[in-house]
Structure formats: C-alpha cells, structure tokens
C-alpha cells in the first residue's frame, strides 16, 4: 500500500551523491531499477533521472517492518529511503557515477507500487517501437531517452542565453493565424465564432517575424512550435520546434556570422566539441555537382565526377543516348570496394532504381589491377583507360556510373554515395562536419502546377546581379538563401527578404499571382511594407533535428517527449479521434465519409 510523504524531504537526486558525502544521512527518492534479496541483506538499485544509487537493507540497520517491506520491492516501485552514505564494501562498479558508494538504509516508505511493466526499463531497448510508444511514459524512464531530453533542455537554455547577449528579444507569435496556399499543407482549426472559417496552425512564424522587423524590434528570437500536414519520415513530425530568428539592417554575411558563433558556443558548451570557424561555404550548384545533394555529407569524399565529355563518342549506347537527349553521365569512386561481390553490386543497382535510375554501369578494379566492367565490351581500351584515369581509379576501387537527366543523376549518385558510406561504416556520429550551402535557385518549375514556385517562399530576395534574368530566364535566378548543413542533414535555413515593392511585385508575377491574389493572401504584410520596412533577413533551425544529431540518434522521435508515428497518430493517446456530434454542431461542421467507407 502506498504511503504518505509527510515529514520527508528529498536531500538530492541519486547520482548527485559523491564520495564526499560518506558519513552523511540522506533521504533519496526514485524508482526501483531492480532488487536482489540475499536473505539477511537486500540490495536495491534506486533510479532517478540522474542515475542509480545502490541501497542496502540489512537486518539491524532497519526495522523488521521496513526490512519486510524491502523484500516486497519490485521493478518500478517508487520509494523514499533514508540512510547513511558509505563506501562500498564490495567491488566498485565503474559503470556507475556512484559506483564506489552506497546508501545503508535506516528507514523506507513505499510511495507507490507498480505493475510489472510491459517491457524492461533499460538503455537501448530492443522492444518494438509500437509498444514503446504506446507506453511512452514508461519508455521515457529509460536513461538514454532521459539524457536526450535533458540535452535538449540544455540546448534551449543556452540558445536563449546566447541570443539574449547578442541583443535579440524573445517574442511570441500567434498559433492561430491565416492559412496560406503556398508550401506544405496547413493544419486547419475551425472557428466556432466564425462558422465556416478556419485558422491555420503556423508552418513557421515567417510572416509575423517579418512584421516584427517592420515594427522596429530589430532582432527577434523564438523557440517556436510549428505544424505541417505532410508525409512523415524518420526526421520529420507533424509538430516540431524551430529556433526562429529575424534581424534588421543585415545581409547574408551578418546572419551567417552570428549563427556560426552560436553553433560554436552551443557545441562547446554541450558536447565539448570545437567548431572551426569560419564554417566552409559552397554554392548550391557546387553542392549538386560534387555531392548530388543540396545537403551534402562532407565527412567523406566519393564525390561525383562528370565524364560526359569523355564518353560522348563511345560505343556504349546508354551513355551516348542519355547525352543525346540532353542528359549527363557521372560517376563516383568507391575507394577500396573493387572486390565487392556481384550480388552486392546488384543490390546497389536495385537501390539506384528506387531513385528512378534505369540501372547502373560499373567498373571493378581488383587489387591486382584486373578490370571488370558491365560495359567494357562497348569501349575501346584507350576509352576505358581514359575513363578510369578521369575517375582516379586505382587497384581495389569500384567505379559506378549513372546516365540520365541531370537531376535524376544527381539524386541517384547522391543517395548511392551515402548508402555505400553507411555500408562501409565510415560515418562517425562523433564527427561534426558543418557546411553552408548558398545561392539556391530562387524558383523551381512545378510540372504539377505548370508554373514556377518559390524554392523557399515568395519573400526571398534574389541576387542583385540576377535581377535582369527574372524576365528572361527565371530558372537561372539565384536566391540570397542559405542552409546550414551538418553531416548530410539540413539543420537550418533562411534568406534575405525582399523589402523593395517593385521586386516583390515582379516576384509575385513570376509565381503566377495577380495583384489581387497577392493582396488577398498577404495584404497585411504588403500593407505594412508601405510604412517603411528595413532590409531584413532570418534563419530557422529545426531544433529536434539539431538535438538528434548532437545526441547521436537516428530519429527525431528519440529527442521528442511524445512523438507521433508515420500516419501522424499518437499510439499512447490514440489521437486523432472523431469529434462527437455536439462538437461538430457547435463548429457548423458535417463529416463527409470517404468514398468506399463502410456504412
């Protein structure tokens, strides 16, 4: 039976006790990790968020009643123990912060009993995700998840401290705002007061933070909750957190400068890692040409090599056909993988097909220098030698080639180099390789909509020298946009904003907006710009993704207390659920059942 805490006060947390406390009487509280009854002595591992303290119950040191109660303890009972800190009599445990001390119990209260949990509360649990997420409140007792969330809390605290010292003001922006058609789908919130009308939950505070610059606040920061109704991946959730900022009277270099210093401060304080400044910068075009990705993982080489000029007249129709239709031929050199078995190469071919490739061509060079190729019979000896030389091929290397439209080749080889690096085990989670990617295309063509869309958002400023191209070659216009990439993950991105009326009008026109449509969607911002708007720019980090990488995790679920699963549902609370008829009536809503739904 659970007992009261009356008269008790916790002295400290379990792993905060050190050898300097030997001889002191303390009261500790927490969960039983495990209990071992040895007859005349009972060992209990007491756990809280800081770690474990071994507690000893021995006949004579506690009352008969408390000793009897200690014999009933099971995993996850919540107890309070008062006792004296002693040096361990047995062998010290080097795996525990408290491994050389223990608490000799003098009294105990059982504050709460516990059912047998559906899975062990232990680090690196092998329990299926579905079970762990259903009982997330138990899963969160695991020390590794608790460390992740404590790390996240520290990151948020240090973020606020850093930007406060840099003159930023923390200002909250609304959760209930206007829904906009551009970008990902909004989550809609029906209004009871305004029947048939809806708020949109923010995908980001973008428009509000630009309005704050119009209001003269100069430097804004917010740790903001954001929502996107889109398909999920391991590093995405329908609700997530951004470190969001906006600055006035700045250009690209100013934003990059303050954020490089922030990242250096954060990684030093949290992980003891020195971030070398300045962080390298490459343009979007260079990133795509070298790595096949606008978020390149630069912890390893295996860069793309354009061999189109070398093979344009060869006898291999796959290469020449791709080039004749305006495509490209590029390859990567997987150093040391020349001895890869054919079955494994075939798996890489299937992997490439998953990204749209029709296949992969390869040259395997054995350690002895023998050349084996899937297309060698179509090449002369000189052509093959020139191709290997261009790829810097050496004995023991595997050369892989893709031939198709440029974007598809980028996608295929960009994904392939990562897949091979993972298979080779050369991706070190303790190595942090940052790079800025700059000068993104301002616009991208949407086949679905038959028009250009903004790669970032409609308020992104273009490179001044590209202004003349906006009318003649919109796809070639570069944006004053920048992403910060860490180990192949975009952890943040932003841009300089348009603050000149004439450029904004031309941008809307290029995006297919009539002046009336632009004003209908963004009138409040455009109106604000007529009253004096400073040049401004901003950036936002995905906090969850940043912390995921700092914690060495593979999924942002492991750094979010209560995450959703792939279909955006919560296994613990069973959200989303249907609203009852009364709620729907109050909101003037009726639900149309999907076609094919059972009556």
Secondary structure as UniProt FT lines:
FT   TURN            6..7
FT   HELIX           14..16
FT   HELIX           19..21
FT   TURN            22..23
FT   STRAND          25..37
FT   STRAND          41..48
FT   TURN            49..50
FT   STRAND          51..59
FT   TURN            60..61
FT   HELIX           64..70
FT   TURN            71..72
FT   TURN            75..76
FT   STRAND          78..87
FT   TURN            94..95
FT   TURN            97..100
FT   STRAND          101..112
FT   TURN            123..124
FT   HELIX           129..134
FT   HELIX           136..139
FT   TURN            140..141
FT   HELIX           143..165
FT   TURN            166..167
FT   STRAND          169..170
FT   STRAND          176..177
FT   STRAND          188..190
FT   TURN            195..196
FT   STRAND          198..201
FT   HELIX           206..214
FT   TURN            215..216
FT   STRAND          219..227
FT   TURN            234..235
FT   STRAND          239..248
FT   HELIX           252..271
FT   STRAND          281..283
FT   HELIX           284..291
FT   STRAND          305..306
FT   HELIX           308..311
FT   TURN            312..313
FT   HELIX           317..324
FT   TURN            325..326
FT   STRAND          328..334
FT   TURN            335..336
FT   TURN            338..339
FT   HELIX           342..353
FT   TURN            354..356
FT   STRAND          361..365
FT   TURN            367..368
FT   STRAND          371..373
FT   HELIX           376..378
FT   HELIX           381..390
FT   TURN            391..392
FT   TURN            395..396
FT   STRAND          398..404
FT   HELIX           406..424
FT   TURN            429..430
FT   STRAND          434..438
FT   STRAND          443..446
FT   TURN            447..450
FT   STRAND          451..454
FT   TURN            458..459
FT   HELIX           464..466
FT   TURN            467..468
FT   HELIX           469..472
FT   HELIX           474..476
FT   STRAND          478..479
FT   STRAND          481..486
FT   TURN            487..488
FT   STRAND          489..497
FT   HELIX           501..510
FT   TURN            511..512
FT   HELIX           515..529
FT   TURN            530..531
FT   STRAND          536..542
FT   HELIX           543..551
FT   HELIX           556..559
FT   TURN            561..562
FT   TURN            566..567
FT   TURN            571..573
FT   HELIX           581..586
FT   TURN            587..588
FT   TURN            595..596
//
